[in-house]
Amino acid sequence: MSDTVGLVGLGFIGASIGERLAITGEPPVVFDLVTERIDRAVAHGAVAATSVGDLAGRCDVVLVCVQTDEQCLDVITGGDGVLATARAGSVVGVLSTVSPRTIEELARAAGERGVDLLEVPMAGQGAKSVADASMFVLAGGDDAVRDRLRPTLERFARVIDTGPLGSGSALKLAHNVMVYVSRIGALEAVELARAAGVRDGLVAELTAQTGTLSEQSEVWLGIYEDRRRGHSSPEMDHNMTVASDLFAKDLRHAVAVGAEHGIVLAASAVASHFGDQMYLVREHAP
């Protein structure tokens, strides 16, 4: 019999994972603090849980897809969290981008309850990559636990075995350093050219042709230019605020991990302060 899969967190990526799980096998059991998100997931074939504890008690595998370290700790170790009701032998997969230290803390707490935990942060192009199963999950932890979780993960992603616990989170932070620092570079290049009178769009055109502009940065520049021209909505403003917060959080984690290993990530440290400007969260376009 296949594992019953639960999914906690139905935000932009989590909702897409829920839909993908619903069409590729046994419907997932889902929970989110926002009732409307649960209703949408149920409309796509998922099964609703009344709380995190209710979900964990019904599932063999629990995937956690929330935004911050604090949310992960609360969802997994809180009073009505996953570990309060999870059965011994069940598996928790942490899809969120958090620090390796948080993963270690969660793994210790899970082990005390006889529950296995695997870090499986994601790298790709958001909901699009989930929909066509081109998302990557960076799986760090015990080989046997990874093998247990692999069939579930492969329903929406490609699995990269990163090594011991903590390595998946470190790889995801390294990935995001490259993404975010590249975006800052793209922003500064565009604004430099604009200030000097270069025709809008020519920087992106040139750097795409020379291979300098990454696909992710090119997509992001399109979003940035739309927002600079005032094309927005309350939903987009909210999404950009969240993106700015995650940008800062991930770069702070990367800088901290670097410091633990004697590495100075100077560009990341500086970039971490410019999320609001990059995503135009406030009225301070360059």
ZIHUGI-V33691 format. One record per pair of residues at least 6 apart in sequence whose C-alpha atoms are under 7 Angstrom apart, sorted by sequence separation. I is the first residue (numbers start at 1). GAP is how many residues later the second one is. D is the distance in whole Angstrom. If there is no record, write none. Layout:
I/GAP/D ; I/GAP/D
This chain:
21/6/6 ; 22/6/6 ; 32/6/6 ; 42/6/6 ; 49/6/5 ; 56/6/7 ; 66/6/6 ; 75/6/5 ; 76/6/5 ; 77/6/6 ; 110/6/6 ; 129/6/5 ; 162/6/6 ; 194/6/6 ; 207/6/5 ; 258/6/6 ; 276/6/6 ; 21/7/6 ; 31/7/6 ; 74/7/7 ; 75/7/6 ; 76/7/6 ; 110/7/7 ; 139/7/7 ; 258/7/7 ; 277/7/6 ; 30/8/7 ; 277/8/7 ; 18/10/7 ; 38/10/6 ; 107/10/6 ; 255/10/6 ; 124/11/5 ; 123/12/6 ; 124/12/6 ; 122/13/7 ; 123/13/5 ; 190/13/6 ; 255/13/7 ; 122/14/6 ; 123/14/6 ; 255/14/6 ; 122/15/4 ; 30/16/7 ; 103/16/7 ; 121/16/6 ; 122/16/6 ; 29/17/6 ; 30/17/6 ; 31/17/6 ; 120/17/5 ; 121/17/6 ; 251/17/6 ; 252/17/7 ; 27/18/6 ; 28/18/5 ; 29/18/5 ; 30/18/5 ; 31/18/6 ; 120/18/5 ; 251/18/7 ; 27/19/5 ; 28/19/6 ; 29/19/6 ; 30/19/6 ; 31/19/7 ; 120/19/5 ; 27/20/7 ; 29/20/6 ; 31/20/6 ; 119/20/6 ; 120/20/7 ; 137/20/6 ; 139/20/7 ; 252/20/7 ; 7/21/7 ; 31/21/6 ; 118/21/7 ; 119/21/5 ; 135/21/7 ; 136/21/5 ; 137/21/6 ; 138/21/6 ; 139/21/6 ; 140/21/6 ; 251/21/6 ; 6/22/5 ; 7/22/6 ; 8/22/6 ; 9/22/6 ; 10/22/6 ; 19/22/7 ; 22/22/7 ; 118/22/6 ; 119/22/7 ; 133/22/7 ; 135/22/5 ; 136/22/5 ; 137/22/5 ; 138/22/5 ; 139/22/5 ; 140/22/5 ; 141/22/6 ; 142/22/7 ; 5/23/5 ; 6/23/4 ; 7/23/5 ; 8/23/5 ; 9/23/5 ; 18/23/7 ; 22/23/6 ; 118/23/5 ; 133/23/4 ; 134/23/6 ; 135/23/6 ; 136/23/6 ; 137/23/6 ; 138/23/6 ; 139/23/6 ; 140/23/5 ; 141/23/5 ; 4/24/7 ; 5/24/6 ; 6/24/6 ; 7/24/7 ; 8/24/6 ; 22/24/6 ; 91/24/6 ; 92/24/6 ; 93/24/6 ; 94/24/6 ; 95/24/7 ; 97/24/5 ; 133/24/5 ; 134/24/6 ; 136/24/7 ; 138/24/6 ; 140/24/5 ; 141/24/4 ; 248/24/5 ; 19/25/6 ; 30/25/7 ; 88/25/6 ; 89/25/6 ; 90/25/5 ; 91/25/5 ; 92/25/5 ; 93/25/5 ; 94/25/5 ; 95/25/5 ; 96/25/5 ; 133/25/7 ; 140/25/5 ; 247/25/7 ; 248/25/7 ; 15/26/7 ; 29/26/6 ; 56/26/5 ; 88/26/5 ; 89/26/5 ; 90/26/6 ; 91/26/6 ; 92/26/6 ; 93/26/6 ; 94/26/5 ; 95/26/4 ; 130/26/5 ; 140/26/6 ; 10/27/6 ; 53/27/5 ; 83/27/7 ; 88/27/5 ; 89/27/7 ; 93/27/6 ; 94/27/7 ; 95/27/6 ; 118/27/7 ; 130/27/7 ; 140/27/6 ; 248/27/6 ; 18/28/7 ; 52/28/6 ; 53/28/5 ; 57/28/5 ; 118/28/7 ; 140/28/5 ; 247/28/6 ; 52/29/6 ; 53/29/5 ; 56/29/6 ; 57/29/5 ; 61/29/6 ; 62/29/6 ; 63/29/6 ; 64/29/6 ; 65/29/7 ; 67/29/6 ; 69/29/5 ; 116/29/7 ; 139/29/6 ; 52/30/6 ; 56/30/5 ; 57/30/7 ; 60/30/5 ; 61/30/5 ; 62/30/5 ; 63/30/5 ; 64/30/5 ; 65/30/5 ; 66/30/6 ; 68/30/7 ; 83/30/7 ; 138/30/5 ; 53/31/6 ; 60/31/6 ; 61/31/6 ; 62/31/6 ; 63/31/6 ; 64/31/6 ; 65/31/5 ; 186/31/7 ; 244/31/5 ; 53/32/6 ; 63/32/7 ; 64/32/7 ; 244/32/6 ; 69/33/7 ; 73/33/7 ; 183/34/6 ; 182/35/7 ; 244/35/6 ; 240/39/6 ; 241/40/6 ; 240/41/6 ; 8/44/7 ; 237/44/7 ; 119/46/7 ; 121/47/7 ; 120/48/7 ; 121/48/7 ; 6/49/6 ; 119/49/6 ; 119/50/7 ; 14/51/6 ; 121/51/7 ; 6/53/6 ; 5/54/6 ; 4/55/5 ; 5/55/6 ; 6/55/6 ; 7/55/6 ; 8/55/6 ; 9/55/6 ; 224/55/7 ; 4/56/5 ; 5/56/5 ; 6/56/5 ; 7/56/5 ; 8/56/5 ; 9/56/5 ; 3/57/5 ; 4/57/6 ; 5/57/6 ; 6/57/6 ; 7/57/6 ; 8/57/6 ; 9/57/5 ; 228/57/7 ; 3/58/7 ; 103/63/7 ; 100/66/5 ; 100/69/6 ; 99/70/6 ; 100/70/7 ; 98/71/6 ; 97/72/7 ; 177/74/7 ; 173/77/6 ; 173/81/6 ; 181/87/7 ; 181/90/7 ; 177/91/7 ; 191/95/7 ; 16/111/6 ; 20/111/6 ; 13/113/6 ; 17/113/6 ; 13/114/5 ; 16/114/6 ; 16/115/7 ; 24/131/6 ; 21/134/6 ; 20/136/6 ; 17/139/7 ; 99/154/6
